[in-house]
């Protein structure tokens, strides 16, 4: 199962936190004081905040975001990362407010729309999430189109909109044809929707380029069961038990799992 993918700023390992609003050049005989650069200072704080978020150090993340916002109170990127912080601490109302503030400051940023879409999808606000993902996709100079299409597909699938999810998965593959794992998601939906030929093609595409997995064998079993191919079902079920005996899929099979 896929997870919705957030687009965050790059995280760089920083050896130390900026401790003052000036730095000193020591490579000349006489130390010279540089003019404080609030843009660079804010960017450093954002990178530190993302690093702390990655390590679940929430207080330190917030402290750096507060400092960054003090340096650059109208920087849309800071509000986007702050919204992500509030998502992580389950402050839903504040997260939404910060996403909206970020978009108010920069209403053409695809990363913000993508992240806002993941946020809305988690709240089961599927129509709004879809609209946000499409805004990201249509944003000028936005390069992560495949990612946002995949997110739109995952969200549509979560909401039970299978045909729409199939369309978005196919769109994601059009932009990123080497994302072979998406074929498993497509196969699953095509089997459910009784598009058996399409599902077979999806599974062959995955199998051609990827190592067999418990999930790929499970989808072959579902397809075999749905199409009434008992010999194929037996072959793939035996392979599943042999190669992945402790997988959830093997447990599902032993418990007469649902194949349709």
C-alpha positions in Angstrom: 0.0 0.0 0.0 1.3 3.4 -0.9 1.5 6.4 1.4 0.8 9.9 0.3 4.0 11.6 -0.4 4.8 15.0 1.0 7.2 17.3 -0.9 9.5 19.0 1.7 12.5 21.2 1.2 15.8 19.5 1.0 17.3 18.5 4.3 21.0 19.1 4.8 23.0 18.0 7.9 24.2 21.1 9.6 27.0 21.0 12.1 25.7 23.7 14.4 22.8 26.1 14.9 23.2 29.7 13.9 23.7 31.4 17.3 23.8 35.1 16.4 22.7 37.5 13.7 26.2 38.1 12.6 29.1 35.9 11.5 32.8 36.7 11.5 35.2 36.1 8.7 38.5 34.7 10.2 40.4 34.2 7.0 41.9 37.7 7.0 44.3 39.2 9.5 41.6 41.5 10.8 38.2 40.0 11.6 35.5 41.5 9.5 31.8 41.5 10.4 29.4 40.6 7.7 25.9 42.1 7.2 23.2 39.8 8.5 21.3 38.1 5.7 17.7 37.3 6.9 16.9 35.2 3.8 19.9 32.9 4.3 19.4 32.8 8.1 15.7 31.8 7.6 16.7 29.1 5.1 19.2 27.7 7.6 16.5 27.6 10.3 14.1 25.8 7.9 16.6 23.2 7.1 17.3 22.6 10.8 13.5 22.4 11.5 13.1 19.8 8.8 16.0 17.8 10.3 14.4 18.0 13.7 11.1 17.0 12.3 12.7 14.0 10.7 14.1 13.0 14.1 10.8 13.6 15.9 12.4 16.4 17.9 9.2 18.6 17.8 10.1 21.3 20.2 13.4 22.0 18.5 11.7 22.0 15.1 9.2 24.6 16.4 11.9 26.8 17.9 13.7 27.0 14.6 10.5 27.6 12.6 9.6 30.4 15.1 13.0 32.0 14.5 12.7 31.6 10.7 9.4 33.3 10.7 10.9 36.1 12.7 13.5 36.6 10.1 11.1 36.2 7.1 7.4 36.8 8.2 6.2 36.6 4.6 8.0 33.6 3.3 5.5 31.0 2.0 7.9 28.2 2.4 8.1 28.7 6.1 4.4 28.5 6.4 4.3 25.3 4.4 6.8 23.6 6.6 5.0 25.0 9.7 1.8 23.5 8.4 3.6 20.1 8.1 4.8 20.5 11.7 1.2 21.1 12.9 0.2 18.0 11.0 2.7 16.0 12.9 1.5 17.2 16.3 -2.2 16.7 15.3 -3.1 20.4 15.4 -5.4 20.1 12.4 -6.9 23.6 12.5 -3.5 25.3 12.7 -2.1 23.1 10.0 -4.9 24.1 7.6 -4.5 27.8 8.5 -0.8 27.7 7.8 -1.4 25.9 4.4 -3.9 28.6 3.5 -1.5 31.3 4.6 1.3 29.8 2.5 -1.0 29.6 -0.6 -2.1 33.2 0.1 1.5 34.3 -0.1 2.4 32.1 -3.1 -0.7 30.7 -4.9 1.4 29.1 -7.7 3.5 26.7 -5.6 3.0 23.1 -6.6 4.7 21.7 -3.5 2.3 23.5 -1.2 -0.7 22.3 -3.2 0.6 18.7 -3.2 1.2 18.8 0.6 -2.2 20.4 1.2 -3.8 17.6 -0.8 -2.2 15.0 1.4 -3.5 16.8 4.4 -7.0 17.0 3.1 -7.0 13.4 2.0 -6.0 12.3 5.6 -9.1 14.2 6.7 -11.2 12.3 4.1 -12.0 15.5 2.3 -11.5 13.8 -1.0 -13.0 16.3 -3.4 -10.9 19.1 -1.9 -7.8 16.9 -1.9 -8.3 16.1 -5.6 -8.6 19.7 -6.4 -5.4 20.5 -4.5 -3.5 17.8 -6.4 -4.7 19.0 -9.7 -3.6 22.5 -8.8 -0.2 21.2 -8.1 -0.1 19.3 -11.4 -1.1 22.4 -13.3 1.3 24.7 -11.4 3.9 26.5 -13.6 7.4 25.0 -13.3 6.2 22.2 -11.1 8.3 19.1 -11.9 6.9 16.4 -9.5 3.8 15.7 -11.7 4.0 12.0 -11.4 4.1 12.2 -7.6 1.0 14.3 -7.4 -0.9 12.1 -9.9 0.1 9.1 -7.7 -1.1 10.9 -4.6 -4.4 11.8 -6.4 -4.8 8.1 -7.3 -4.1 6.9 -3.7 -6.5 9.4 -2.3 -9.2 8.4 -4.9 -8.7 4.8 -4.0 -9.0 5.5 -0.3 -12.3 7.3 -1.0 -13.6 4.4 -3.0 -13.4 6.2 -6.4 -11.8 3.3 -8.2 -12.3 4.4 -11.8 -10.9 7.8 -11.0 -7.9 6.1 -9.2 -7.2 4.0 -12.2 -7.1 7.1 -14.4 -4.7 8.9 -12.0 -2.4 5.8 -11.7 -2.2 5.6 -15.5 -1.4 9.3 -15.6 1.3 8.9 -13.0 2.9 6.1 -15.1 2.7 8.3 -18.2 5.0 10.8 -16.4 7.1 8.2 -14.6 7.1 5.0 -16.7 9.8 3.4 -14.5 7.7 3.5 -11.4 6.8 -0.1 -11.8 5.4 -0.5 -8.3 2.4 1.5 -9.5 1.4 -1.4 -11.7 0.5 -3.4 -8.6 -1.9 -0.7 -7.5 -3.4 -0.6 -10.9 -3.7 -4.4 -11.1 -5.5 -4.5 -7.7 -8.1 -1.9 -8.9 -8.5 -3.5 -12.3 -9.2 -6.9 -10.7 -11.8 -5.3 -8.4 -13.4 -3.5 -11.4 -13.3 -6.8 -13.4 -10.9 -5.4 -16.0 -9.1 -8.7 -16.1 -7.1 -8.2 -19.3 -5.8 -4.8 -18.1 -4.9 -6.4 -14.7 -3.0 -9.1 -16.4 -1.0 -6.6 -18.4 -0.3 -4.6 -15.2 1.0 -7.7 -13.5 3.2 -8.7 -16.4 4.7 -5.2 -16.5 5.5 -5.4 -12.8 6.9 -8.9 -13.2 9.1 -8.0 -16.1 10.9 -5.2 -14.3 10.7 -6.1 -10.6 11.4 -8.9 -8.2 8.4 -11.1 -7.2 6.8 -10.0 -3.9 4.1 -11.3 -1.7 1.7 -8.6 -3.0 2.4 -9.4 -6.6 1.7 -13.1 -6.0 -1.4 -12.2 -4.1 -2.7 -10.1 -7.0 -2.0 -13.0 -9.4 -4.0 -15.2 -7.1 -6.9 -12.7 -7.1 -6.8 -12.5 -10.9 -6.7 -16.3 -11.2 -9.6 -16.8 -8.8 -11.6 -14.1 -10.5 -11.1 -15.5 -14.0 -11.7 -19.1 -12.8 -8.1 -20.3 -13.6 -7.7 -23.0 -10.8 -4.4 -24.2 -12.0 -2.9 -20.7 -12.0 -4.4 -20.0 -8.6 -2.8 -23.2 -7.1 0.6 -22.4 -8.7 0.7 -18.9 -7.3 -0.6 -19.8 -3.9 2.0 -22.5 -3.5 4.7 -20.0 -4.5 3.4 -17.6 -2.0 3.5 -20.1 0.8 7.0 -21.3 -0.2 8.6 -17.8 -0.7 6.7 -15.7 1.8 5.3 -18.0 4.5 5.1 -15.3 7.2 3.6 -12.6 5.0 0.1 -11.1 5.6 -0.9 -12.4 2.2 0.0 -15.9 3.2 -2.0 -15.6 6.3 -4.9 -14.2 4.3 -4.8 -17.2 2.0 -4.7 -19.7 4.9 -7.7 -17.9 6.4 -9.6 -18.2 3.1 -9.0 -14.5 2.3 -11.2 -12.5 0.0 -10.1 -12.6 -3.7 -12.7 -10.7 -5.7 
